[in-house]
């Protein structure tokens, strides 16, 4: 696995959370495709409960 910053991902998740969603789980995977290495970020988001 490669390591390093995933540029912009944090900002995107924060934008989604401002819309009333909550990040429940995040997973990152890496694989090789015909065009080279790919990184997949899978986010499980849930609607935030209103208090």
N, C-alpha and C positions, 0 to 999 in steps of 0.2 A: 504494500500500500504506500502511496505517496503521502507526504505530510505537507502541510502548508495552509495558508489562509484561503478560504473560499470566499473570494471577494464579493461583497454585496449581499451575501446570504443573510447575515445578521440584520441588515437594514430591511430586507424583504420580509423576514419573519416578524420584525417589530411593526412594520406597516400592517400586516395581516392581524396581529394581535390588537392593534388600535381599532380595528373594525369589529372587535368583539369575539375573536377566536383566541384559543389558548393552545400553545404547543404542548402536546402530550408526549410525543416520542420523536426522536430524530435518528436516522440511520444513514450511514454513508457507505457506498460500495464502489468498487473499481473493477473494470473489466476491459478487455481488448476487443475492439471491433475492427472491421476491415480498414477503416481510416485511422486507426491508432487507439490510444488509451482513452477511456471515457470514465467519468466519475458520475455516479447517480446519488442524489440526495433525496431521501424519502422522509417526508414530514407527515406525522399524524397530528391533525389539528382537531380540536373539539370546540363547540360553541361554549363560550364562557357563561357560567351560571350568573344570572342577575340576582343581586342580594336584596 
